[in-house]
C-alpha cells in the first residue's frame, strides 16, 4: 500500500536538461518509480519533509541514504551515509541543532535523534521520545504516522517485528544514550583508579603527618644534644681552668679557700655553689642521674585528692619538665632510687602497699609487687642487679628477685614492730658466705644488720646504737663502709613505743628543733661496726630527715644533713665532723637530698615542698 499522493515527494537523479536526453531521463524516472514500489515497505516516508531514509540499507548493512530536496526542480540530491558517518552539512532548515559541515558518526546520532525523521526528539509534546515493545526508540508523531499508514501490516522500521499503536510507550527522558560495554568497563576502571589514587593520597597525608611528628622529635633531640654538647664543653673548659688551681706548699688559708681548697686534717675542701632553682610543687622524694642529665621528683599535686605524679626534670637549660601520672592506688611515694646498674630504671616504695620498678624510657611501671604492709624504705642491691629490698612499717624486711613477679624470695622479721625508715645494701666482703646478701637497716630503736640467704640467722643491733636515743636518719658510704646515724633524745623510757612510731609524713606537723647527735660507725670486719666519733646536731622533734655521705675519693668524705634550727644544709668532713660549708634552702622543711657526680663535677640536689635546688662543685683530680 502506497502513502497518500500529497505526502509523497518523488526524487529525480540530477542529469542533463537538454531535449536530447529527455526520453532517457523519463525512462530513468520510471525505473526509479518501479524500484520505489518494490522497496515500499523498507522506505520511511516523511510527510512534508524533504528527507527520506532507506531503512533497508540502514538496518541490514549499517549504511543509510538520505535524499534531500533543496526546493529547486531537478536539483534534488542524494546523500549516502556509509559506514558510520553521515554529512548533514547541506541540509537546509534542519531544527536539530546540527552544525553545517560537521561529520556525525552513528554513536553521536543514536539516542539523540528519531531514526525516522532524523530530527531530535523532545521530552514532551507530539515528538516525545517513545518506544515499541521491541525496544526501539522513535519520535511519537513519526511512529504513530508510520503504524497508521501500514495499518495491520505495520512493523518496526528497524527490526521488522509487528507493532501497533497501543504498543507505543512514552519515555520521559530528555535524551537517551546507551553506553557500550567497552565504555562501561573504561568508566569502571577510571572510577577504581580514582578510588585508588584517593586512598594513596590519604596514606601519603598520614605519612606526612607522621614525618612531621618525627621531624619535631628529631629537632627536639638535636636541641637537647646541642645543649648537652655545650654543657660538656663548659665542663671541659672549667676543668682546664682548674688545673692552675693547685694547692702548693706554703699557700695561705685565704689562698687555699680562694682556689677552692681548704685543708682540714689533710683533706681537700669542695665548694658548692647554687646552680639552679627549679619549681616543683608538692615535692616528696628526689633522685638525680648525671648520665641522662635528669632529676626524678615524686610529688603530689596540690588540692584535696591531688594526683601522685612522677616528674622528670632536665638538668639542661631550659630545664624541660615532663609529668607522669602514677596509678591512683600507688598513693604517696616514701622512697625513690635510680638503679646504679641501669640508669633507666627507678625503684619506688609507696604507701599504697606497692614496690614498683619504673621505666624512665617508657614512663610506666614495668614491675609492681603487692606488699602486706606499707613500705617506708627501699633499696637496690649494689652487688646484684636483679635484687631489690623493701622495709615495711611493721619492721619486716623483704627481698625480691626482679626476674620473678610472684612475690618476695625471702622475708626477715625485724627485731621490733617499728617501721624500717632506711635501708642500705652492703657490698660483699672477704670471708662472707656465698649467696648471702647483707643490708643495713634503721628504725627508731637503732641500727640493725640483716643477712638474706641465711635463714638460721636473725638480724641483730649494731652495738652502741640502741642507747643513743631515737634513730631518725641513716647515711651510708659503700666506698669506705662507713655509716652516720642521726639521733634525737628520747622523751622517757615509757614512751619508746610512741616515739618510735612517730609518723614520717610531714602532714602531722613540722615539729620543733631539738638538740640531737650524729654518730659515725665504721666497719672493722664482716658485719661488724664500731663507733668512731660523734657531733652535736640540731634535729627535728617529730620529722625524720634525710642525710647522705658524699665520697670524693682519696679519703675525702663529706656528711650532708639538715640543720632544723638554722634551716640550712650542713656539710661536714669525716671523720672529724668539721664544718666545710652551709647551703641555704629556700623553704623549710627540707624533704629529701641526693648526690651524684660525673668525672669532674658533683651535683647536690635539695628538695623542699615546691623547689628543687641544684648545687654543683668542681671535683679536683
C-alpha positions as CSV (number, residue, x, y, z in Angstrom):
1,X,0.0,0.0,0.0
2,X,1.4,3.4,-1.1
3,X,1.3,6.5,1.0
4,X,-1.2,9.3,0.0
5,X,-0.2,11.2,-3.1
6,X,0.0,14.5,-1.3
7,X,2.6,13.3,1.2
8,X,5.0,11.7,-1.2
9,X,7.8,13.6,-2.9
10,X,9.5,11.8,-5.7
11,X,13.2,12.3,-6.2
12,X,14.8,12.6,-9.5
13,X,18.5,12.0,-10.0
14,X,20.1,15.2,-11.4
15,X,21.2,15.0,-15.1
16,X,21.3,16.9,-18.4
17,X,18.2,19.1,-19.0
18,X,18.6,19.0,-22.8
19,X,15.8,17.7,-25.0
20,X,18.2,15.1,-26.4
21,X,18.2,13.3,-23.1
22,X,14.6,13.9,-22.2
23,X,13.5,10.5,-23.2
24,X,16.3,8.9,-21.3
25,X,15.5,10.9,-18.2
26,X,11.9,9.9,-18.4
27,X,12.9,6.3,-18.7
28,X,15.2,6.6,-15.7
29,X,12.4,8.2,-13.7
30,X,10.0,5.4,-14.5
31,X,12.6,2.8,-13.5
32,X,13.1,4.6,-10.2
33,X,9.4,4.6,-9.6
34,X,9.3,0.9,-10.1
35,X,12.2,0.4,-7.6
36,X,10.4,2.6,-5.1
37,X,7.3,0.4,-5.4
38,X,9.4,-2.7,-4.9
39,X,11.0,-1.3,-1.8
40,X,7.9,0.4,-0.5
41,X,7.9,-1.5,2.9
42,X,11.6,-0.5,3.5
43,X,11.3,3.2,2.9
44,X,10.4,5.7,5.6
45,X,8.2,8.4,4.1
46,X,8.3,11.8,5.8
47,X,5.1,13.8,5.3
48,X,6.0,17.2,4.0
49,X,9.6,17.0,5.0
50,X,12.3,16.8,2.3
51,X,14.3,13.9,3.8
52,X,13.8,10.2,3.0
53,X,15.9,7.4,4.6
54,X,16.3,4.0,3.3
55,X,15.7,1.7,6.3
56,X,16.6,-1.4,4.4
57,X,20.1,-0.4,3.9
58,X,20.4,1.2,7.4
59,X,19.2,-1.9,9.2
60,X,20.9,-4.5,7.1
61,X,24.4,-3.1,6.3
62,X,24.8,-0.3,8.6
63,X,24.5,2.2,5.7
64,X,21.7,4.7,5.1
65,X,21.0,7.0,2.3
66,X,19.3,10.4,2.8
67,X,17.5,12.1,0.0
68,X,17.2,15.9,0.4
69,X,15.0,18.3,-1.6
70,X,16.6,21.8,-1.6
71,X,13.5,23.4,-3.3
72,X,14.8,23.7,-6.8
73,X,13.3,21.5,-9.6
74,X,15.7,18.9,-10.8
75,X,18.2,19.8,-8.0
76,X,17.3,17.0,-5.6
77,X,20.4,15.4,-4.2
78,X,21.0,12.0,-2.6
79,X,23.3,11.9,0.5
80,X,24.6,8.5,1.4
81,X,25.7,7.5,4.9
82,X,28.3,4.8,4.6
83,X,30.0,3.0,7.4
84,X,29.3,5.2,10.4
85,X,29.4,8.8,9.1
86,X,26.7,11.0,7.6
87,X,27.2,14.6,6.4
88,X,24.3,16.8,7.0
89,X,26.0,20.0,6.1
90,X,23.8,20.8,3.1
91,X,20.5,20.2,4.9
92,X,18.6,23.5,4.9
93,X,16.1,24.2,7.7
94,X,17.3,21.4,10.0
95,X,16.0,22.1,13.5
96,X,18.1,19.5,15.4
97,X,20.9,22.0,16.2
98,X,23.3,20.3,13.8
99,X,26.2,22.4,12.7
100,X,26.9,22.7,9.0
101,X,29.8,20.9,7.5
102,X,30.2,18.5,10.5
103,X,30.7,14.8,10.2
104,X,28.3,13.0,12.7
105,X,29.1,9.4,13.5
106,X,26.5,6.9,14.4
107,X,27.3,6.9,18.1
108,X,26.5,10.6,18.3
109,X,23.2,10.2,16.4
110,X,22.0,7.1,18.2
111,X,19.9,8.0,21.3
112,X,19.6,11.7,20.3
113,X,17.6,11.7,17.0
114,X,14.5,10.0,15.8
115,X,15.6,7.4,13.2
116,X,12.5,8.1,11.0
117,X,12.8,11.9,10.6
118,X,16.4,12.3,11.8
119,X,15.3,15.1,14.0
120,X,15.9,15.4,17.7
121,X,13.1,14.2,19.8
122,X,11.7,16.0,22.8
123,X,10.8,15.1,26.3
124,X,7.2,16.0,25.8
125,X,4.8,17.1,23.0
126,X,4.0,15.5,19.7
127,X,7.6,14.4,19.1
128,X,8.2,12.9,22.6
129,X,10.6,10.1,22.7
130,X,8.8,6.7,22.9
131,X,9.5,3.0,22.2
132,X,7.9,-0.1,20.7
133,X,7.6,-3.4,22.5
134,X,10.7,-4.5,20.7
135,X,12.6,-1.7,22.5
136,X,13.5,0.6,19.5
137,X,13.0,4.3,20.0
138,X,11.2,6.9,17.8
139,X,9.6,10.2,17.9
140,X,5.9,9.8,18.9
141,X,4.3,11.5,15.9
142,X,6.6,9.7,13.5
143,X,5.9,6.2,14.7
144,X,2.2,6.9,15.0
145,X,2.1,8.0,11.4
146,X,4.1,5.0,10.4
147,X,1.8,2.5,12.0
148,X,-1.3,4.2,10.9
149,X,-0.1,4.1,7.3
150,X,0.8,0.5,7.5
151,X,-2.3,-0.5,9.5
152,X,-2.4,-4.2,10.2
153,X,0.9,-4.8,8.3
154,X,2.8,-2.3,10.4
155,X,6.2,-3.4,11.5
156,X,9.1,-1.9,13.4
157,X,11.2,0.1,10.9
158,X,14.4,-1.3,12.4
159,X,13.7,-4.9,13.3
160,X,10.5,-5.7,11.2
161,X,8.7,-7.0,14.3
162,X,4.9,-6.5,14.2
163,X,3.7,-3.5,16.2
164,X,0.5,-1.5,16.9
165,X,-0.4,2.0,18.1
166,X,-1.4,0.6,21.5
167,X,2.0,-0.9,21.9
168,X,3.7,2.6,21.9
169,X,5.1,3.6,25.3
170,X,6.2,7.2,26.0
171,X,9.6,7.6,27.7
172,X,10.1,10.6,30.0
173,X,13.7,11.4,29.3
174,X,15.4,14.4,27.7
175,X,17.8,12.2,25.8
176,X,18.8,8.6,25.8
177,X,22.3,7.5,25.2
178,X,23.3,3.8,25.6
179,X,26.9,3.2,26.6
180,X,28.6,0.2,25.0
181,X,30.2,-2.4,27.2
182,X,33.7,-1.2,26.4
183,X,32.9,2.4,27.6
184,X,31.3,0.9,30.8
185,X,34.4,-1.0,31.5
186,X,36.5,2.1,30.9
187,X,34.4,4.1,33.3
188,X,34.6,1.5,36.0
189,X,38.4,1.3,35.5
190,X,38.7,5.1,35.8
191,X,36.5,5.1,38.9
192,X,38.6,2.4,40.6
193,X,41.7,4.3,39.7
194,X,40.3,7.4,41.2
195,X,39.5,5.5,44.4
196,X,43.0,4.0,44.4
197,X,44.5,7.5,44.0
198,X,42.3,8.9,46.8
199,X,43.5,6.1,49.1
200,X,47.1,6.7,48.2
201,X,46.6,10.4,48.8
202,X,45.2,9.6,52.3
203,X,48.1,7.3,53.0
204,X,50.5,9.9,51.9
205,X,48.8,12.5,54.1
206,X,49.1,10.1,57.1
207,X,52.7,9.5,56.4
208,X,53.3,13.2,56.0
209,X,51.8,13.8,59.4
210,X,54.0,11.1,60.9
211,X,57.1,12.6,59.2
212,X,56.2,16.0,60.7
213,X,56.0,14.5,64.2
214,X,59.2,12.7,63.6
215,X,60.8,15.9,62.4
216,X,59.7,17.7,65.5
217,X,61.0,14.9,67.7
218,X,64.3,14.9,65.9
219,X,64.6,18.7,66.2
220,X,64.0,18.4,70.0
221,X,66.6,15.6,70.3
222,X,69.0,17.7,68.3
223,X,68.4,20.7,70.6
224,X,69.0,18.5,73.6
225,X,72.1,17.1,72.1
226,X,73.4,20.6,71.3
227,X,72.7,21.7,74.9
228,X,74.5,18.6,76.2
229,X,77.5,19.2,74.0
230,X,77.6,22.9,75.2
231,X,77.4,21.7,78.7
232,X,80.2,19.2,78.3
233,X,82.3,21.8,76.6
234,X,81.8,24.1,79.5
235,X,82.8,21.3,81.9
236,X,86.0,20.8,79.8
237,X,86.8,24.5,79.9
238,X,86.2,24.5,83.7
239,X,88.5,21.5,84.1
240,X,91.2,23.1,82.1
241,X,90.9,26.3,84.1
242,X,91.1,24.3,87.3
243,X,94.5,22.8,86.5
244,X,96.1,26.1,87.6
245,X,94.2,26.0,90.9
246,X,96.6,23.6,92.7
247,X,97.4,23.6,96.4
248,X,101.1,24.4,96.8
249,X,103.1,24.1,100.0
250,X,103.3,27.5,101.7
251,X,99.9,28.7,100.4
252,X,98.0,30.7,103.0
253,X,94.5,29.7,104.1
254,X,92.9,32.6,102.2
255,X,94.7,31.5,99.0
256,X,93.6,27.9,99.5
257,X,90.0,29.0,100.0
258,X,90.2,31.3,97.0
259,X,91.5,28.4,94.9
260,X,88.6,26.2,96.1
261,X,90.6,24.2,98.6
262,X,91.0,24.0,102.3
263,X,92.9,21.6,104.3
264,X,91.2,20.2,107.4
265,X,93.1,17.3,108.7
266,X,94.9,16.9,105.3
267,X,91.7,16.7,103.3
268,X,90.5,18.8,100.3
269,X,87.6,21.2,100.6
270,X,85.0,21.1,97.9
271,X,82.9,24.3,97.4
272,X,79.3,24.0,96.2
273,X,77.6,26.9,94.5
274,X,73.9,27.3,93.6
275,X,73.3,26.3,90.0
276,X,69.6,26.4,89.6
277,X,66.2,26.7,91.4
278,X,63.5,24.6,89.7
279,X,59.9,25.0,90.8
280,X,58.2,21.6,91.5
281,X,55.1,21.9,93.7
282,X,54.3,19.1,96.2
283,X,57.7,17.5,96.1
284,X,58.3,14.5,98.3
285,X,61.3,12.5,97.1
286,X,64.1,13.1,94.5
287,X,66.9,11.3,92.8
288,X,69.4,12.6,90.2
289,X,71.1,10.9,87.2
290,X,74.1,12.6,85.7
291,X,74.4,10.2,82.8
292,X,71.0,11.2,81.4
293,X,71.1,14.7,82.9
294,X,67.7,14.4,84.5
295,X,66.2,14.6,88.0
296,X,63.2,12.4,89.1
297,X,60.8,14.0,91.6
298,X,58.0,12.1,93.2
299,X,55.3,14.7,94.2
300,X,51.6,15.2,94.8
301,X,49.5,17.8,93.1
302,X,48.0,20.5,95.3
303,X,44.4,20.3,96.4
304,X,42.2,17.6,98.0
305,X,42.5,14.3,96.2
306,X,45.6,15.6,94.2
307,X,47.1,13.0,91.9
308,X,50.5,11.5,92.7
309,X,53.0,12.3,89.9
310,X,56.5,11.4,88.9
311,X,58.2,14.4,87.3
312,X,61.2,14.2,85.1
313,X,63.3,17.4,85.1
314,X,66.0,18.1,82.6
315,X,69.3,19.3,84.1
316,X,69.9,21.3,80.9
317,X,68.5,24.7,80.3
318,X,65.6,25.5,79.8
319,X,65.0,22.6,82.2
320,X,62.1,20.9,80.5
321,X,59.6,19.2,82.8
322,X,57.6,16.0,82.0
323,X,54.8,14.9,84.4
324,X,53.9,11.2,84.6
325,X,50.7,10.3,86.3
326,X,51.0,7.3,88.7
327,X,48.3,4.8,89.4
328,X,45.7,6.0,91.9
329,X,46.3,3.0,94.2
330,X,50.0,4.0,94.4
331,X,49.4,6.8,96.9
332,X,52.3,8.8,98.3
333,X,55.9,7.8,97.5
334,X,58.1,7.3,100.6
335,X,61.4,6.3,98.9
336,X,62.9,6.7,95.5
337,X,66.2,5.4,94.0
338,X,67.6,5.2,90.4
339,X,69.4,1.9,89.7
340,X,73.2,2.1,89.6
341,X,73.2,-0.8,87.1
342,X,70.6,0.5,84.7
343,X,70.0,4.3,85.0
344,X,66.8,3.9,83.0
345,X,65.1,2.2,86.0
346,X,63.8,3.7,89.2
347,X,62.6,1.9,92.4
348,X,59.6,3.4,94.2
349,X,58.2,2.5,97.6
350,X,54.7,3.9,98.2
351,X,52.1,3.9,100.9
352,X,49.6,2.0,98.6
353,X,51.5,-1.2,99.7
354,X,53.4,-1.1,96.4
355,X,57.0,-1.7,95.5
356,X,57.4,-0.6,91.8
357,X,60.1,-0.7,89.2
358,X,59.5,2.2,86.9
359,X,60.9,2.6,83.4
360,X,62.1,6.2,82.7
361,X,62.2,5.5,79.0
362,X,58.7,4.1,78.7
363,X,57.2,6.2,81.6
364,X,55.3,3.3,83.2
365,X,55.8,0.7,85.9
366,X,57.3,-2.4,84.3
367,X,57.0,-4.5,87.6
368,X,54.9,-3.9,90.6
369,X,54.8,-6.0,93.8
370,X,51.9,-6.0,96.3
371,X,53.2,-5.8,99.9
372,X,51.5,-7.0,103.1
373,X,52.1,-3.6,104.8
374,X,53.0,-0.1,103.5
375,X,56.8,0.3,102.9
376,X,58.8,3.3,104.2
377,X,62.1,2.4,102.5
378,X,63.6,0.6,99.6
379,X,67.0,-0.1,98.1
380,X,68.7,-1.7,95.1
381,X,71.2,-4.4,95.8
382,X,74.7,-3.0,94.9
383,X,76.0,-6.5,94.2
384,X,73.2,-8.0,92.1
385,X,71.2,-6.0,89.5
386,X,68.2,-8.4,90.0
387,X,67.7,-8.0,93.7
388,X,65.7,-5.2,95.5
389,X,64.7,-4.7,99.1
390,X,61.8,-3.1,100.9
391,X,61.4,-2.1,104.6
392,X,57.9,-2.2,105.9
393,X,56.0,-0.3,108.7
394,X,55.8,-3.5,110.8
395,X,59.6,-3.9,111.0
396,X,59.7,-6.6,108.3
397,X,62.3,-6.6,105.5
398,X,61.7,-8.3,102.1
399,X,64.0,-9.2,99.3
400,X,62.7,-9.6,95.7
401,X,64.2,-11.0,92.5
402,X,63.0,-8.9,89.6
403,X,63.1,-11.9,87.3
404,X,60.1,-13.2,89.3
405,X,56.8,-11.4,89.7
406,X,55.1,-13.6,92.2
407,X,56.4,-12.1,95.4
408,X,59.4,-11.8,97.7
409,X,62.0,-14.6,97.6
410,X,62.8,-14.1,101.2
411,X,61.5,-12.1,104.2
412,X,63.1,-11.3,107.6
413,X,61.1,-10.3,110.6
414,X,62.6,-7.3,112.4
415,X,63.7,-7.0,116.0
416,X,60.7,-4.9,116.8
417,X,57.5,-3.8,115.1
418,X,58.8,-0.3,114.5
419,X,59.0,0.9,110.9
420,X,62.2,0.5,108.9
421,X,62.7,4.0,107.7
422,X,66.1,3.5,105.9
423,X,67.7,0.5,104.1
424,X,71.2,0.3,102.6
425,X,72.6,-2.7,100.6
426,X,76.1,-3.6,101.8
427,X,79.0,-4.7,99.5
428,X,80.3,-8.3,99.7
429,X,83.2,-8.6,102.0
430,X,86.0,-11.1,102.1
431,X,85.1,-14.2,104.0
432,X,81.4,-13.6,103.5
433,X,79.3,-16.8,102.8
434,X,78.5,-17.2,99.1
435,X,74.8,-16.4,98.3
436,X,74.4,-14.2,101.4
437,X,73.3,-10.6,100.9
438,X,73.5,-8.1,103.8
439,X,71.5,-4.9,104.4
440,X,71.9,-2.2,107.0
441,X,68.6,-1.1,108.3
442,X,67.5,1.8,110.6
443,X,64.4,2.0,112.8
444,X,63.7,4.1,115.9
445,X,65.4,1.7,118.2
446,X,68.8,1.9,116.3
447,X,70.8,0.2,113.5
448,X,70.4,-3.4,112.7
449,X,72.2,-5.8,110.3
450,X,70.2,-8.5,108.4
451,X,71.7,-11.2,106.1
452,X,69.4,-12.6,103.4
453,X,70.3,-16.1,102.3
454,X,71.0,-17.4,105.8
455,X,67.6,-18.5,107.2
456,X,69.0,-19.5,110.6
457,X,70.4,-16.1,111.4
458,X,68.3,-13.3,113.0
459,X,69.0,-9.6,112.4
460,X,71.0,-8.0,115.2
461,X,71.6,-4.5,116.5
462,X,74.8,-2.6,115.9
463,X,76.4,-2.3,119.4
464,X,76.1,1.1,120.9
465,X,73.3,2.3,118.5
466,X,70.5,1.4,120.8
467,X,71.4,3.8,123.7
468,X,72.0,7.0,121.6
469,X,68.3,8.0,121.5
470,X,65.7,7.7,118.8
471,X,67.3,6.9,115.4
472,X,65.8,9.3,112.8
473,X,68.2,9.0,109.9
474,X,70.9,6.9,108.4
475,X,73.6,7.7,105.8
476,X,75.9,5.1,104.3
477,X,79.1,5.2,102.1
478,X,79.8,1.9,100.3
479,X,83.3,3.1,99.3
480,X,84.5,3.3,102.9
481,X,81.9,1.1,104.5
482,X,81.0,3.9,106.9
483,X,77.6,5.0,108.3
484,X,76.4,8.1,110.0
485,X,73.2,7.7,112.1
486,X,71.3,10.7,113.4
487,X,69.5,10.6,116.8
488,X,67.2,12.8,118.8
489,X,66.7,12.4,122.5
490,X,64.0,10.1,123.9
491,X,61.2,11.7,126.0
492,X,61.3,8.9,128.6
493,X,61.7,5.2,128.8
494,X,58.0,4.5,128.9
495,X,57.3,6.4,125.7
496,X,59.7,4.4,123.4
497,X,56.9,2.8,121.5
498,X,55.2,6.2,121.0
499,X,58.3,7.9,119.8
500,X,59.4,5.1,117.6
501,X,56.1,5.1,115.8
502,X,56.1,8.8,115.1
503,X,54.8,9.2,111.5
504,X,57.3,10.2,108.8
505,X,54.6,12.2,107.0
506,X,55.1,16.0,107.4
507,X,51.3,16.4,107.5
508,X,51.3,15.6,111.2
509,X,53.3,18.8,111.8
510,X,56.6,20.4,111.2
511,X,57.9,20.0,114.8
512,X,60.5,22.0,116.8
513,X,64.3,21.9,116.6
514,X,65.9,19.9,119.4
515,X,69.4,19.0,120.3
516,X,70.5,15.7,118.9
517,X,73.6,14.0,117.6
518,X,75.3,12.4,114.5
519,X,77.3,9.3,115.2
520,X,79.9,7.8,112.9
521,X,80.2,4.0,112.6
522,X,82.9,2.2,110.7
523,X,83.3,-1.5,109.7
524,X,86.2,-3.4,111.1
525,X,85.2,-6.9,109.7
526,X,82.3,-8.8,108.1
527,X,79.1,-7.5,109.7
528,X,80.9,-5.7,112.5
529,X,80.7,-1.9,113.1
530,X,82.2,0.3,115.8
531,X,81.6,3.9,116.8
532,X,84.4,6.3,115.6
533,X,83.0,9.7,116.6
534,X,80.0,11.9,117.0
535,X,78.9,15.5,116.8
536,X,76.1,17.6,118.2
537,X,73.2,18.5,115.8
538,X,70.0,20.5,115.6
539,X,67.3,18.0,114.7
540,X,63.6,17.9,114.5
541,X,61.4,16.7,117.3
542,X,58.9,15.0,115.0
543,X,60.1,14.7,111.4
544,X,62.6,12.0,110.1
545,X,65.0,13.9,108.0
546,X,67.3,12.7,105.1
547,X,71.1,12.7,105.1
548,X,73.9,11.3,102.9
549,X,77.6,10.9,102.6
550,X,79.5,12.2,99.6
551,X,82.6,10.2,98.7
552,X,85.1,12.2,96.7
553,X,87.8,9.6,97.0
554,X,91.3,9.9,98.5
555,X,89.9,9.7,102.0
556,X,87.7,12.7,101.3
557,X,84.2,12.2,102.5
558,X,81.6,14.8,103.4
559,X,78.5,14.2,105.5
560,X,75.4,16.3,104.5
561,X,72.4,16.8,106.8
562,X,69.8,19.5,107.6
563,X,70.0,22.0,110.4
564,X,66.5,22.5,111.7
565,X,67.5,25.5,113.8
566,X,69.2,27.5,111.1
567,X,67.2,26.0,108.2
568,X,70.2,25.2,106.0
569,X,72.3,22.2,104.8
570,X,75.4,21.5,106.7
571,X,78.4,19.9,105.0
572,X,80.9,18.2,107.4
573,X,84.1,16.5,106.7
574,X,84.5,12.9,108.0
575,X,85.6,11.5,110.4
576,X,86.1,14.8,112.3
577,X,82.7,16.3,111.5
578,X,84.5,19.6,110.8
579,X,82.2,22.2,109.2
580,X,83.0,22.7,105.5
581,X,80.1,24.7,104.1
582,X,76.5,25.7,104.7
583,X,73.9,25.9,102.0
584,X,70.6,27.7,102.4
585,X,67.5,26.1,101.1
586,X,64.6,28.3,100.1
587,X,61.7,26.8,102.1
588,X,61.6,24.8,105.3
589,X,61.3,21.9,105.8
590,X,63.7,20.0,103.5
591,X,62.1,16.9,102.0
592,X,65.0,15.0,100.5
593,X,68.6,15.3,99.4
594,X,70.6,13.3,96.8
595,X,74.1,13.5,95.4
596,X,75.6,12.3,92.1
597,X,78.7,13.1,90.2
598,X,80.4,12.9,86.8
599,X,84.2,12.6,86.2
600,X,84.9,16.2,87.3
601,X,81.7,17.6,88.7
602,X,79.5,16.9,91.7
603,X,75.8,17.7,91.8
604,X,73.8,18.0,95.1
605,X,70.0,18.2,94.9
606,X,68.0,19.6,97.8
607,X,64.2,19.2,97.6
608,X,61.7,21.3,99.6
609,X,57.9,21.3,99.1
610,X,57.9,23.5,96.0
611,X,61.6,23.9,94.9
612,X,64.4,21.7,93.7
613,X,67.7,23.3,94.3
614,X,70.8,22.1,92.4
615,X,74.2,22.8,93.9
616,X,77.4,22.0,91.9
617,X,81.0,21.7,92.7
618,X,84.2,21.0,90.8
619,X,85.9,17.7,91.6
620,X,89.7,18.0,91.7
621,X,91.6,15.1,90.2
